Amino acid sequence: MSVATYCLICCRKISTSGTSRKEQNWKDIRNIAKFTGSLILGGCLLITYELLSLKKAITIDTRAVEQEKRRSYIYVHTTPVEQSEFQGIANKLRKELHRGVRKALEASSKLFGKPLDGESNSKTHFDDHDWALWLLLKKTQSLDRMVRLEAVQKMAKIHHWQDYQYRTVAQACDKRTAIGLARCKDVDLRFFLPPPTLPKTNETYSLEDELRLLLSSLPQTDLDQCIKYFTSLALRESRQSLAAQRRGLWCFGGNALPYAESLSSVPSEKLEIFSLQALLKHSKIPDHIDKIVSNGGLQLLQRIYLLRNDSQKIQRSIVRIIGNMALHEHLHSDIVNSGWISILAEAMKSPYIIQSSHAARALANLDRDAVCEKYPDGIYILHPQHRTCQPIKADVLFIHGLLGAAFKTWRQQDRNHPLDESTTQEEDYTECWPKAWLASDCPALRIISVEYDTHLSDWKAKCPADRQRKSMVYRSNEILNNLKAAGVGERPIIWVAHSMGGLLVKKMLLNASLDQNMHSFVKNTRGIAFYSVPHHGSHLAEYSVNARLLLFPSIEVKELSTDSPALKELNDAFLQLVKEKDFKILSFAETMPTHVGSMMKLHVVPVESANLGIGDLIPVEVNHLNICKPNSKDSFIYQRTLQFIRDALSADCGKQ
């Protein structure tokens, strides 16, 4: 009989009895306390009770709170109508439950105070179906790491427990176990406590005001130029200035397109995005992160996240900040105690790959029991996102190009034809083919996607330091350092790059060849797949100069010019490195023109520019955007890429 059933029977007896049976009723209440209390775990376990009905007025709140402060408390709520009538009953019930709890704590402490082989002596305190639960919980707290990991995996596979058992575990497990469960595939969300009630806020302040107050509380001196820029932008913006911008400039293509689209957004949402963008920059500074946490930033971000459930962009920005905070282990307890684990566990189940991948990065940074690497901002693990027993034998890195992103660049080719009338959606379509297809065909690979900001035009005001930050030299060093933090270089490596991303790969490998601390990148590189990489420049730079009134070429575009001395020097040096290290090279070349905006149509990377001069060159009848987007898993582009990866790694890990 479950706790809920027993309590319900007893409560019905109480509610239907008269005053003559008062003594018997309180015996029943004592039985409830003893029966429920027998499930209580000593030391780190809080109280789980289910009282479904007590004159339809009394309910037990089972949410867990801090172990030492509240472990002996039970929260009884009464409805306003009959509150006075049942106040006495509630007080007596609480006392009886507390008495049962104290006895249970003594019994359960014996269980957790003994080794695993001596637990049978305490079994009489628990039912058989609960005994297995406690044994599993104890193993999750074992000093043996492998025992802990196995216990968490077993627990995550349980889908047949009663509700009270899941809630018991949610209240009993430590933060390490909760994080591990959140990273297990198909875990039941009942394992996680809901976020605690957020503190009350000043009703005169809007979310925008609170974000500004938080930003204002952070250090404003000795800041990086870009952090100063984004902070001042967020603090000075107002609804009035945004309204004025709604009458502003719309320009062709590039960076102005999302700006134009944003003009239709709710003003308050736009202002929140400005503030979150600034907070994201601050979250990369350790001292500032501590300030954000101490000033209530975790709770404020959670409030915005829950309220803005209709804005994936805002939620992604917030989870990115949490992921940056999770890089610092001393903040892990604050993140867990503020209720973020249940939110991240739910986000991991999102059907949107971008959302789930942001949550996966944050949880991987929190999971120090199973993950050795850390993932800085912009480094996203596509596979494996969950805990796994599968050994990782190699890393495959995806680097996007101009106007690309860590996810959208690698989506399946968009379908232009109408769907079949018999279907409402294309079930086989994937937003990220490396995660959906490559992970399935090669499960022993760790698949990482890299993201960095790129711009096609210079219309929009930007950080004063962008000229330096967006250069190939700066970006290649920044990405290389971030990849090293993620443990890249310790295993065989395959690089997959589109457009300008291929130039960054070449620059990174050349930089690594000159740096003893980075030499493992060169040593472990097995192959590089280039998708329309402009080794000898692109007509895009020339075209944009001719269309200067519409499209001002950005730093990135200028670096792609066919007459760029730096580009030629890069290519010559890289060819020499390839010959020395015998990297395997595969190049795809586009043969169709690409529409740039609504007025331009050009061949972005001609076949002759995509030809590195070494390795295999394969022309494909697609445009520049679709060269990296296979139209199906059976397409030539994907199958040829898959075969290349397998062949390049065959000597290290065999055919996957």
SULWONOR-V68178 format. One record per pair of residues at least 4 apart in sequence whose C-alpha atoms are under 7 Angstrom apart, sorted by the first residue. I is the first residue (numbers start at 1). J is the second residue. D is the distance in whole Angstrom. If there is no record, write none. Layout:
# SULWONOR-V68178
I,J,D
I,J,D
This chain:
# SULWONOR-V68178
1,5,6
1,6,7
2,6,6
3,7,6
3,36,6
3,50,6
4,8,6
4,50,5
4,51,6
4,52,7
5,9,6
6,10,6
7,11,6
7,32,6
7,51,6
8,12,6
8,51,7
8,52,6
8,53,6
9,13,6
10,14,6
10,28,6
11,15,6
11,53,6
11,54,5
12,16,6
13,17,6
14,25,5
15,54,7
15,55,6
17,21,6
21,25,6
22,26,7
23,27,7
24,28,6
25,29,6
26,30,6
27,31,6
28,32,6
29,33,6
29,93,7
30,34,6
30,96,6
31,35,6
32,36,6
33,37,6
33,96,6
33,97,4
33,100,5
34,38,6
34,100,5
36,49,6
37,100,5
37,101,5
37,104,5
38,104,5
38,125,6
38,126,7
39,104,7
39,126,7
40,45,7
40,47,6
40,101,7
40,104,6
40,105,6
40,108,7
41,45,5
41,105,6
41,108,5
41,109,7
42,105,5
42,106,7
42,108,5
42,109,5
43,109,7
44,67,6
44,172,6
45,171,6
45,172,4
46,64,6
46,67,6
46,71,5
46,171,6
46,172,6
47,62,7
47,71,7
48,62,5
48,167,7
48,168,6
49,60,7
49,62,6
50,60,6
51,59,6
51,60,6
52,59,7
53,58,7
53,59,7
54,58,5
57,78,5
57,79,5
58,76,6
58,77,6
58,78,5
59,76,6
59,77,6
60,75,6
60,76,5
60,77,7
61,75,5
61,76,7
63,193,7
64,171,5
65,70,6
66,70,6
67,71,5
72,98,7
74,94,7
76,90,7
78,83,6
79,83,6
82,86,7
83,87,6
86,90,6
87,91,6
88,92,6
89,93,6
90,94,6
91,95,6
92,96,6
93,97,6
94,98,6
95,99,6
96,100,6
97,101,6
98,102,6
99,103,7
100,104,6
101,105,6
102,106,7
103,107,6
104,108,6
105,109,6
106,110,7
107,125,7
108,112,7
109,113,6
110,114,6
110,122,7
111,119,6
111,122,6
112,138,7
114,118,6
114,119,7
115,119,7
119,123,7
123,131,7
126,130,6
126,131,6
127,131,6
128,132,7
130,134,7
131,135,6
132,136,6
133,137,6
134,138,6
135,139,6
136,140,6
136,151,6
137,141,7
137,173,7
138,142,7
139,147,6
139,148,6
139,151,6
140,148,4
140,151,5
140,152,6
140,177,6
141,148,6
142,147,6
142,148,6
144,148,6
145,149,6
146,150,6
147,151,6
148,152,6
149,153,6
150,154,6
151,155,6
152,156,6
152,177,7
152,180,7
152,181,6
153,157,7
153,184,7
154,158,7
156,181,6
156,184,6
156,187,5
157,187,7
159,188,7
161,165,6
161,166,7
162,166,7
163,167,6
164,168,6
165,169,6
166,170,6
166,190,6
166,191,5
167,171,6
167,190,7
167,191,6
168,172,6
169,173,6
169,191,6
170,191,5
170,192,5
170,193,6
173,177,6
173,178,6
174,178,6
175,179,6
175,336,7
176,180,6
177,181,6
178,182,6
179,183,6
179,341,7
179,363,7
179,366,7
179,367,6
180,184,7
180,367,7
181,187,7
182,187,7
182,341,7
182,345,5
183,363,7
183,386,5
183,387,6
184,386,5
184,387,5
185,386,6
192,342,5
193,342,6
194,339,7
194,342,6
195,338,7
195,339,4
195,340,7
195,342,7
196,338,7
196,339,6
198,299,7
205,209,6
205,210,6
206,210,6
207,211,6
208,212,6
208,268,7
208,271,7
208,272,6
209,213,6
210,214,6
211,215,6
211,275,6
212,216,6
212,235,6
212,275,7
213,217,6
214,218,7
214,295,7
218,288,6
218,291,7
223,227,6
223,228,6
224,228,6
225,229,6
225,464,7
225,465,6
226,230,6
226,463,5
226,464,7
226,465,6
227,231,6
227,278,7
227,281,6
227,282,7
228,232,6
229,233,6
229,463,6
230,234,6
230,277,7
230,278,5
231,235,6
231,278,5
232,236,6
233,237,6
234,274,5
234,275,5
234,278,7
237,241,6
238,242,6
239,243,6
239,267,6
240,244,6
241,245,6
242,246,7
242,267,7
244,248,7
246,263,6
250,256,7
250,260,6
251,256,6
251,550,7
252,256,7
252,550,6
252,551,7
252,597,7
253,257,6
253,597,5
254,455,6
254,456,5
254,457,6
255,259,7
255,455,6
255,456,6
255,457,6
255,460,7
256,260,6
256,459,7
256,460,7
257,261,6
258,262,6
259,263,7
265,269,7
265,270,7
266,270,6
267,271,6
268,272,6
269,273,6
270,274,6
271,275,6
272,276,6
273,277,6
273,314,6
274,278,6
275,279,6
276,280,6
276,317,7
277,281,7
278,282,6
279,283,6
280,321,5
282,288,6
282,289,7
283,288,6
283,289,5
283,321,6
283,324,6
283,325,7
284,324,6
285,289,6
286,290,7
287,291,7
288,292,6
289,293,6
289,325,7
290,294,6
291,295,6
292,296,7
292,297,5
293,297,5
293,298,6
296,300,6
297,301,6
298,302,6
298,338,7
299,303,6
299,338,7
300,304,6
301,305,6
301,318,6
302,306,6
303,307,6
304,308,6
305,309,6
305,315,5
305,318,7
308,314,7
311,315,6
312,316,6
313,317,6
314,318,6
315,319,6
316,320,6
316,355,6
316,358,7
317,321,6
318,322,6
319,323,6
319,358,6
319,359,6
320,324,6
320,358,6
321,325,6
322,326,6
322,362,6
323,327,7
323,361,6
323,362,4
323,365,7
324,376,7
324,377,6
325,331,7
326,331,7
326,332,6
326,362,6
326,365,5
326,366,5
327,365,6
327,374,7
331,335,6
332,336,6
332,366,7
333,337,6
334,338,6
335,339,7
335,340,6
336,340,6
336,341,6
340,344,6
341,345,6
342,346,6
343,347,6
344,348,6
344,359,5
345,349,7
346,350,7
347,355,6
347,356,5
347,359,6
348,356,4
348,359,6
348,360,6
349,356,6
350,355,6
350,356,5
352,356,6
353,357,6
353,431,7
354,358,6
354,407,7
355,359,6
356,360,6
357,361,6
357,380,7
357,382,7
358,362,7
359,363,6
360,364,6
360,385,6
361,365,6
361,375,7
361,380,6
361,381,7
362,366,6
363,367,6
364,371,6
365,374,5
365,375,6
367,371,6
368,372,6
373,485,7
373,486,5
373,487,5
374,485,6
374,486,5
375,379,6
375,380,7
375,485,7
375,486,5
376,482,6
378,450,6
378,451,5
378,452,6
379,448,7
379,449,6
379,450,5
379,451,7
380,448,6
380,449,5
380,450,6
381,385,6
381,447,6
381,448,5
381,449,6
382,435,5
382,447,5
382,448,6
382,449,7
383,435,6
383,439,6
383,446,5
383,447,5
384,446,6
390,444,6
391,444,6
392,444,5
392,445,6
392,446,6
393,444,6
393,445,6
393,491,7
393,653,6
394,445,5
394,446,6
394,491,5
394,492,5
394,493,6
395,445,6
395,446,5
395,447,6
395,491,7
395,492,6
395,493,5
395,494,6
396,445,7
396,446,6
396,447,5
396,448,6
396,493,6
396,494,5
396,495,6
397,447,6
397,448,5
397,449,6
397,494,6
397,495,5
397,496,6
398,448,6
398,449,5
398,450,6
398,495,6
398,496,5
398,497,6
399,449,6
399,450,5
399,496,6
399,497,5
399,498,7
399,501,5
400,404,5
400,405,6
400,406,7
400,409,6
400,497,6
400,498,5
400,501,5
401,498,5
401,499,5
401,500,5
401,501,5
402,454,6
402,455,7
402,499,7
402,500,6
403,454,5
403,455,6
403,456,7
404,408,7
404,409,5
405,409,6
405,451,6
406,449,5
406,450,5
406,451,5
407,411,7
407,432,6
408,431,7
410,432,5
410,433,6
410,628,6
410,629,6
411,430,6
411,431,4
411,432,4
411,433,6
411,629,6
412,429,7
412,430,6
412,431,6
412,432,7
412,433,6
412,629,5
412,630,6
412,631,6
412,632,7
413,626,6
413,629,5
413,630,6
413,631,5
419,423,7
430,436,7
432,436,6
433,437,5
433,438,7
434,438,5
434,439,6
435,439,5
436,440,7
437,441,6
437,633,7
438,442,6
439,443,5
442,656,5
455,554,6
456,553,6
456,554,6
456,557,7
457,551,6
457,552,5
457,553,5
457,554,5
458,552,6
458,553,7
458,554,5
459,552,7
462,466,7
465,469,6
466,470,6
467,471,7
467,555,7
468,474,7
469,474,6
469,475,6
470,474,7
470,475,6
470,555,7
470,556,7
471,475,6
471,555,7
471,556,7
472,476,6
472,504,6
473,477,7
474,478,6
475,479,6
476,480,6
476,504,6
476,507,6
476,508,5
477,481,6
477,508,7
478,482,6
479,483,6
480,484,6
480,508,6
481,485,6
482,486,6
483,487,7
483,488,5
484,488,5
484,489,7
489,520,5
489,521,5
489,524,6
490,520,7
491,524,6
492,524,5
492,525,6
492,526,6
493,524,6
493,525,5
493,526,6
494,525,6
494,526,6
494,527,5
494,528,6
494,645,7
495,527,6
495,528,5
495,529,6
496,528,6
496,529,5
496,530,6
497,501,5
497,502,5
497,529,6
497,530,5
497,531,6
498,502,6
498,530,6
498,531,5
498,532,6
498,533,6
498,628,7
499,531,6
499,532,5
499,533,4
499,534,6
500,504,7
500,533,6
500,534,7
501,505,6
502,506,6
502,530,6
502,533,6
503,507,6
504,508,6
505,509,6
506,510,6
506,574,6
507,511,6
508,512,6
509,513,6
509,521,7
509,522,6
510,514,7
510,574,7
511,515,6
512,518,5
512,519,5
512,521,6
512,522,6
513,519,5
513,522,6
515,519,6
519,523,6
520,524,6
521,525,6
525,583,7
526,583,6
526,584,6
526,648,6
526,649,7
527,583,5
527,584,4
527,585,6
527,648,6
528,584,6
528,585,5
528,586,6
529,585,6
529,586,5
529,587,6
530,586,6
530,587,5
530,588,6
531,587,6
531,588,5
531,589,7
531,627,6
531,628,6
532,588,6
532,589,5
532,590,6
532,605,6
532,610,5
532,624,7
532,627,7
533,610,5
534,538,6
534,605,6
534,609,5
534,610,5
535,571,6
535,609,6
535,610,6
535,612,6
536,562,6
536,567,7
536,568,7
536,609,5
537,560,5
537,561,5
537,562,4
537,609,6
538,560,6
538,561,6
538,562,6
538,604,6
538,605,5
539,543,6
539,604,6
539,605,7
540,544,6
540,604,6
541,545,6
541,553,7
541,557,5
541,558,6
541,560,6
541,561,5
542,546,7
542,561,7
543,547,6
544,548,6
544,551,6
544,552,7
544,553,6
545,553,7
547,551,6
548,552,5
553,557,6
553,558,6
554,558,6
555,559,6
556,560,7
559,564,7
564,568,7
565,569,6
566,570,6
567,571,6
568,572,6
569,573,6
570,574,6
571,575,6
572,576,6
573,577,6
574,578,6
575,579,6
576,580,6
577,581,6
578,582,5
578,583,5
584,615,7
584,648,7
585,615,5
585,616,6
586,615,6
586,616,5
586,617,6
587,616,6
587,617,5
587,618,6
588,617,6
588,618,5
588,619,6
588,620,7
589,607,5
589,610,6
589,618,6
589,619,4
589,620,6
590,606,7
590,607,7
590,619,6
590,620,5
590,621,6
590,622,5
590,623,5
590,624,6
590,627,6
591,607,7
591,619,6
591,620,6
591,621,5
591,622,6
591,623,6
592,603,7
592,621,6
592,622,5
592,623,5
593,601,6
593,602,5
593,603,4
593,604,7
593,623,5
594,601,5
594,602,5
594,603,6
594,604,7
594,623,5
594,624,6
595,600,6
595,601,4
595,602,7
596,600,5
596,601,6
604,624,6
605,609,6
605,610,6
606,610,6
607,611,6
611,617,6
622,626,6
622,627,6
623,627,6
630,635,6
630,637,6
630,638,6
631,635,6
633,638,6
634,638,7
634,639,6
635,639,6
636,640,6
637,641,6
638,642,6
639,643,6
640,644,6
641,645,6
642,646,6
643,647,6
644,648,6
645,649,6
646,650,6
646,655,6
646,656,7
649,653,6
649,654,7
650,654,4
650,655,6
